[in-house]
Structure formats: structure tokens, C-alpha cells
């Protein structure tokens, strides 16, 4: 029997106060429900640190297949996005526009990703993970080709807006497919590896940019490569089966029989989980500013303020995001043992401490090293996010909830690159040659410091459900949600209190199943 704990409160301030106190306790507070429906809170000791190789061996062949396909989809998605951001200078020359104008395309892409996340995430929960992802990846490849053939800047912006709509559908289905089959104690490590698909996509895009050279027209070659990756992943996904979690849920009658029922259930979940939704959107807004502010304009910063050529800036970008891949994997793994929130807070704090070393050095080597270590901690914090969002998600909406909250945060933070470019191009500092240069370094440094502080504060007062089981939803729970939703729609009753809790399996002495109440 674990040590009893005070129950988890329902009020926002009371929950924040309790979360702050729990941050300094090694054991984690969890809610459990016994076979008689009685609820209590307990202190549960975190898992001991395990050999990461042994954790990887826990995944079956099926687990690895689903993880790899989800990882490849997320990597191709990131390559598609960064094919534009790392070639801002080339595109500005090609369309004879300012770099701030070109970053408008980034803003539009991020702005419309939330719409795609909602549409394809909900489709993933209703129709499965497979075909929404196939459609996403194939259309993304076609839109990359359409970007190449955009003759005017207006056409370019229109295509990138449509690209954002379909890009938004990838994240939720990819992480749900990749992580929902993983063993519980391996999810921190696998979450860290999965999130680095984003950084790997950046590295591959930077490698492609380095390979094609610095001539203006070469940006099109990078986009052709991006199109091939997206279409290739979409075709490969066709030959793999549907998610077993979705198949099991459908066999158990957990899927709505029509669109109206599905939307009623969605409204019921939002009525019960609105506080969690708002919290996750705020958190993901900070995180998306964190990522885009510290990376989207970094290549431009090195070329304009630090005087590097295309090749040197590309090599420095590759090493910078290599640090992101390493940091995200390691810190995501450690979050399984030290806690999701502690891992995020420590990573954000260390990244803030490294800001001066990140923007002040001169030369390719120094900028590569400082970029490596800053992104080690920026993406280290990000490495915790996929599993953290999945653990906070309502069980029946684990495909849509992470994607929607992530992409709404993306939508709110969508002007990040445009803001950085606008401020930097209107503020001048002394460049490496002694001539005035756009103030990209100071702009990114101040913004990243503010954002890292926001992440630390938001995370410190927020919830954590490390170790939550994803395996099954108790039979009948979906019917209860549907009934609640119908009643809500008819104005017959108020939304029920509570959310997902854990059921205690006395025979195993652990927490095995999730119940939605």
C-alpha cells in the first residue's frame, strides 16, 4: 500500500498551489479508484532509472513499426516546414521581397495548422490513424511541388497557407500512433526520440540546403526533396495496418456511430476538461514561441549579422539541431524518472543561462558550439512534450487533444518569426565587418529569455500525470459520455466534474486501466 495523500482539488488556484508544492516532493501524487468505485490519492515513487537499451528491447516488432512510421511522418513534416525557414535569404532574393515579407509565409503556415489539427485529429479519433495520415502526407508533397511553380509572391503565400492547413494534421496522429503502443516505462525515452523527428527534419533540410549551394534558384531543389519525402511516407503508410488501439476501441463499441454523436462527445469532453485544454494551449503557446524564436531566424542571423556564407551557416545549423536531437532524447528519457515538469523547468532554465554564449560569439565554430548547447536544452524541454500531452489528454481523444492544443499554440505563436525579422530589420547593430547589420542576435536573445521564464512559471504551477496508463477504456464509459453530451445539448443537466482517473488492479498492485467519469 502506498502512502496516502491529500486529494487533488478542483479549483484552479488550489490545484496550482498543490502542483507547486508537489514539484519539491520526490514521490508523485496520483488518484486511484478501487473496484468499489472509491477514490483516493496516494504518493507513488517514481520508476528507478533503467538501462535505455533494456527499455528499447521492451518494444515488440509491431510497436517499432508504428513508432518508426509515426517518427518518419513527423520528420518529413518538419523537413517540409524548414525547407522554407532555412532559405529565407534565397526566397527574399527570388521574389525581390524583404526577409520579413518572406516570413509572412511562415506566419500563415503556423496560423492555419490549428485548423488542420482539429480536422485531421478528430478524423483520426473517429476513422483511425491510417488514412488521415496518408491523405496528409500525399497532399503535403503535392503542395511542396505547387510552391516550386508559384510564379508570383501572392501565389507563393496562397500555397503556403494551404500547406499549413494540411501540415497541422500530422502531429496529433503521428504521436498517437507512435506512442500509444509503447510500454509505460519506456514512454519517456520514446517521447524524447519521437520529438526529435522535428529536429532531424531541420537537420536534413539544412543538409539539403548545404548540398545544393547558395545560388538563388537552388531553393527549388530542396522543395523537390521535401515533396519526395512526404509522398514517400504517405505511400509507405498505406502498406501498414491500422492502430491496434483504434481497432480495439471500435470493436468494443467506443466509436460514435455518426458525426453528430462524435461532436456531442467532443463537447462533453470539452465541458469536463476545459481547464486542462486552456492550460495545455497556454503551455504549447510558450513552447512554440520557444522553438520558432530560437531557430527559424538563426540561419538568417548567421548570414546577415555574423557574415557567414550559405555553406558555413548551413553547417552551423546542422550542428545546432544535432544538439537538439541529442538533448531531446536524453532529457525525454530522464523525465521518466525525475518527472516531466522538473525536466522541462531545468531545461528551460539552463537554456536561458546559455543565451549570451549563443548570440555573442564570432565565427562558424563558436556559433556551432553555442547553438548546439542551447538547442540541446531547448529541444530537451520539447522532448518531454509528446508524452506529457498524451498523459494529460482525455483517453478517448488522445489523437485530437495533443494535436489541437499543440496547433492552437502554434496559431497563437504564428507571428514569432515575422516579429523577430521585423524588429531585427528595424534595429541595427555593429556587424562582424564593422558595418551596421540587422539586430537578429539581441532580438532573439531577449525574446528567448522571456519565453523560457514563461515556460518555467507555467510548468511549475501546472499538472502532471506521469505513468498514466493508455491501454484501455472501461466498457460503458463511452456510452456514459454520449449520454452526458446528449443531456448537455438538450439542456437537461450540467457537465459532470472530474476527468480521467486510474483504476487499481489489486491482483497486480498497480494502476492498469483508465475510466472516464
N, C-alpha and C positions, 0 to 999 in steps of 0.2 A: 504494500500500500504506500502510495506517495504521500508526501507531506501536504495537509490541507492548506488551501489559500483562500483569501478573500475573493468573493465572486467578482466577475468582470462587470463594471457598471454600464448603464445605457446612456448616460449623459455625456455630452462632448467634453466638457471641462473635467468631469470626474475621470473619464477614460484617459484624457491627456495626462492628468496628474498621475494616474496609476501607471501609464506607459513610461513616463519619465522615471518613476521610482524603479520599475522593473528593469530599466536599462542598466542599473547598477547591481542587479542580482544575477548570480550565475545561472540559477535554475530559471525555467520558463513557466509562466502561468498558463494553464490550459483548462478549458471547460470540457467536462466529460458527462455523459448521460448513461446511467446503468440500464439494465434490462427492464426495470420497472418505470423508466421514464424520469427518474430523479436526476436532477442536475447538480453538479458540484464543481468547484475549481480546485486544482491541485498544482503543486510545484513539481515539474518534471526535469530531471537532469538532462543536459544536452548529450548528444552522442559523443563517445570518445573519438579522438582523431584516428582515422583509419588510413591504411595504405591506399593511395589513389588507384594503384593498379588493381588491387582487390575489388575496389568499387566498380571499376570498368568491367571486370570479369563477371559481375553480377548481372549485367545486361545480356539478355538472350539474343539470338540472331535476329528475331523479329524486332526486339527493342532497338537494336542497332540499325536495322533497315529504316524504321520510322524516324529515328533520330537523324540519320545521315540525310534522308530526303528533306526533312524539315530544315536542317542546317544548310544544305545546298540552296534551298529556296530563299532563305534569309540572306545568304551570301550573294546570290545573283541579284536580289532586290537591292542590296547595298551597292553593288557594282553599278547598277543602273543609275542610282541616285548620284553617286560620287563621280561618275563619268562626266557630269556637268560641273560639280563644285570644284574639282581639281583643274579644270580647264577654263576657268573664268576669264583669264587673260586672253587666251586664244579666241574665245567666243566674243569677247568685247571687241577685238580687232576684226573678227569676221563680219559682225553685224554693225561695226562702227558705232558702238554704244559704250557708255561708261560701265565700269565693273559693277556699280550699284544697280544700273539697269539690268544687267545680266542676272544679278542676284534676285531680281524680281521673280524670275522663273523658279528659283528655289523656294521663295515665299509661297507662290501659287501651288507648287507641288506639295509642300507641307500642309498648306491650308486645306486642300481637298483630300488629303489622306484620311482624315477623320470620317468623311462620307463613305469612302471605300471600306474603311474598317468596320463601320456599322453594317453596311450592306452585306459584305462578304463574311464578316464574323457571325452575323445572325444566320446567314446561309449555311455556314459551317456547323452551327449548332443544330440546324434543322435537317439539312440534307447530307451532312457528313463533311469530312475534311478534304476528301479527294478531289471532287470535280470543281468546287470553288477555287482550289489552288491551281488546278490545271488551267482553268479559264484565265485566272490572274496572270500566270506566268506567260502563257501564249500571247495574250493581249499586250503585256508589257514589252515583249520582244518586238511586236509589230509597231508599237508606239516609239520605240527607240529608232526603228528604221524611218518612221514618219518624221522624227526630229531631224534626221540627216537631210531629208528632202524639203525641209521648211525653207522657203525662199526669202521670206521677209521676217522681221523681228516679231510682228504680230502673229504670224503663223507659228513661229517658234514658241511664243508664250501660250498660245492656244493648245498646242500639242502637249507641252509640259504640264498644263493644268489637267488635261485628260489623263496624262501619265500618273499624276498624283492620285487621281480617283482610284485607279486600279492598283497602284503601289500600296495603298492603305490596306488592301485586303489580305496581304501576305502575312504580316506579323502574327496576328492572332491565331490563324490556322496553323502556321508553321510551328510556333512554340507549343501549342496544344498537342499537335501531332507528335512532336519530338519528345516532350517531357511527360505526358500523361501515362506512358508505358514504363517509365524508369522506376527502379526500386527507390523507396523513400529516402534511404540514407545516402543514395548516390545522386540525388537531385541537385544538391548544391554544386557539386563538381560539374555535372552535365549542363546545368544552367549557365555556369561560367563559360564552358566551352561553346554552348549554343550562341550566347550573346556575341561572342567574338566572330561569328559569321559576318556581323556588320563591319567589324574592323578588318576582317580578311577581305571583304568586298572592296574596302578602301585601298588596302594594300595591292590587290590585283588591278584595280583601276589605275593606281599610281604606277605600277609596273608597266601597264599598257601605255600610259602617257609617256613614260621614260623610253619605251621601246620605239614609239612612233616618231619621237623627236619633237622639236619646238616649233616647226612650221605651222602656220595658222590652219591650213586645211586638214592637218592630221587629226583634228578633233573628231572628224567623221569616222576614222578608222576605229577609235576607241568605242564609239557608239555601235559600230558593226559588231565588235567583240561582245559588247553588252547584250545586244539583241540575240546573238547566238547562244549565250549562256542562259538567258531567260527561256527561250524557246526550247533549248535542250532539257532544262529541268522540268518544264511542263510536259514534254513528251515522255521523259523517264517516269514521271509520277503516274502516268496512265497505266503503266505495267505493274504497279504495286497495289496491294489491296487497301480497302477502306480501314480506318482506325477501328481496332477491336473494341475500344471503349464506346464508340458510337454504335457499333453493331450490337453490343450487349445491351446498351440503353434502349435501342429500338426494339429488340426482342422482348424486353421487359415492359414495353408499353410506355416508356418515358418520353417518347417524342410526340409532340402535338400532331393531331390528325389533319389540321388545316392551318392556314396562315392566321386566321382570326384567333384561334386558340393559342398559337405561338405568341402573338402580340399581347394577348391577355396575360400570359405567363411572364412576358418581359416586363409589363407594367407592374405586376405583383412583385417581381424581384426588385425592381427599382423602388417600389414603395417600402419594401423591407430594408433594402441595402443602400438607401440614398446617401447616408453619411459615408459609407465606405466608398461609394462612387465618387463623391466630391473629394474625399481625401486622396484617392488614387489619381484623380485628374490633376490636383494641385501638385502632387509628388512628381507626376510624369511631365508636367509643365516645367518644373525646375530642371528635371533631368534632360529634357530635350533642349532647353536653353544651354545647359551644361555641355552637352555634346556638340551641338552645332556652333556655339560661340567659340569653342576651343579648337575646332578642326576645320570648318568649312572655308574659312578665310586664311588658314595658316600657310598654304602654298602661295597665295597672293601676297601675304606678309613677307615671306622669304624672298620673293621675286622683286617686290617694289621697295620695301624698306631696307632689306638686308643685301640686296644686289645680287642674289643668286640667279644663275641661268636655269632654264627649264630642267636640264638634267640634274643639277645639284639640288634644286628644290624638290624634284620627284624622289631622289634617293633619300633625302631627309624625311620626306613624307612617309616613305615606305618604312623606314626605321621607327618613326614616331608611332605608326599604327601597329608595327610589330610589338612594341611595348604595350600597346592596348590589348593585343591578343594574349600576351603572356600575363598581364595584370588581371584581366578579366577572368581568365581560367583559374589562376591561383586564389584570388580573393573570393570568387564564387565558390570554390572548393572549401575555403576556410570558413565561409559563412555557415556551413552546415554544423560547425562545432562551436563557433564563437557567437553566432546569432546573425540574422540578416541585418538588423538595424545597426548593430555595432560595426559590422563590416562596412556598411555604407558610410557611417559617420566618420570613422577613422580614415577611410579612403578620401572622402571629400576634404577633411582637414589637411591631410598631407599634400593633396593636390594644390590647395590654397597656399601652403608654405613654399611650394616649388615655383610659384608664378614668377618671381624676379629672375630665377635661373632659367626660366623658359623664354623670356622675351628680351633679355639684355645681351646675351652672347652674340658674337660675330662669327661668321664662317660656317661652312656646311657641317663640320664635325661637331662643333659645340652645339649648334642648333639641333642636330640629330640626337645627341645625347640628352639634352634638356627636354626635347619633345618626347623621347622615349619614356623618360621617367614621369613626366606629367601625365601622359596618356595611360601609363601603367596604372595610375590611381584613378583617373577619370573613368576609364573603362573597367577598372577594378570595381568601382561602385556600381557601374552598369551591369557587371557580370552577375550581380545578385538579383537584378530586377526581374528576369523572366520567371524564376521560381517564386520570388516574393509576390509578384502579381498573381500567379497561379494559386498560391496558398491563400491569398486574400479574396479570391474570386468565389462567387456563389457557384456551387458544384454544377448545376445544370447549364451554366452559361460560361464555362471555362474557355470556350473558343472565342466568344464575343467580348466578354468582360475585359480581358487583358488587352485585346486589340483596340477596343473602343476607347478605354481610358488612356492607353498609350498614344493613340492617334488624336484624341481631343487635346491632350497635352501638346502634341506636335502642332495642332492647328493654332493653339494659343501662342506657341513659341515660333510660329512660322516666319515672322519678320526678323528673326535673330541675325541671319547672315546679311540681310538688307540693312539692318540697323548698324551692324558693325562696319559695313562698307560705307554707308552714308556718313557716319561720324568720322571714320578714318580719313575719307577723301575730303572732308571739310576742315580737318585739323592736320597741321603739318609739324613734323619734327625733323631733326637733322639726320639724314640718311648715312649709310656707310661710306658714301663718296664725299660727304660733306655738303651735298645739295639737299634742299628740302624734299621730304618724302611723306606720303600719307602715313598717319599715326596708327597703323594697324596694331603694333605691339602694345602701347598703352591702353588702347580701346579694348582689346581682347583681355588684357591683364586685369583691368578694373572690373569688367563685366564678369569674368570667371570668378573673381574673389567674392563678389556679391552673390552670385549663383551658388557657389559652394557653401556659403554661410546659410543661404535659404534651405538648401538640402539638409544640412546638419540639424537645423531647428525643426523643420517639418518632420524629419525621420525620428528625431528624439521624442516627439510627442505623439507619434503615430502607432498603430497596432502592428503586431507581428504574430504569425501563425505557423512558425517553423515546425516541420514534421507532420503537417496535416496530411491525412490520407486522401487519395483521389480514387480509390479502387471502385467503390460502388455507391449508389444512392439507394437507400432503403425503399423497397417496393411500396407504392402507395403515396410516397411523398410528392411525386409529380402531380398526381390527381388532386392532392390537397392544395397545391399551389394553383392549379387550374380553377378549383372551386373558389379559392380566395380571390383570384383575379376576376372571376365572373361576378362575385358578390361586390367587389370594389367597383366594377363597371356599372353595376345596377344600383350602386349607392346604398347597399344593404348593410355594410359593415366597414369597419376601419381596418387598415393594414395590421397584420399581426406583428408583434415585436419579435426580435431575435433574428438569427441568421443561420449559418451552418455551424453545427456543433459536432462533437465526436461521440461515438458510441463505444462504450467499454466492452471488450470481449474478455469475460472473466477467465475463460479457458486459456487464453494466451497472455493475460496480464497486460494487454496493450490497447492501443486505440486503433480500431480497424475500419469502421465504416462512417460515412457521413450521413447525417439526417438533415433535411431542410424542414424547419418549423416556422 
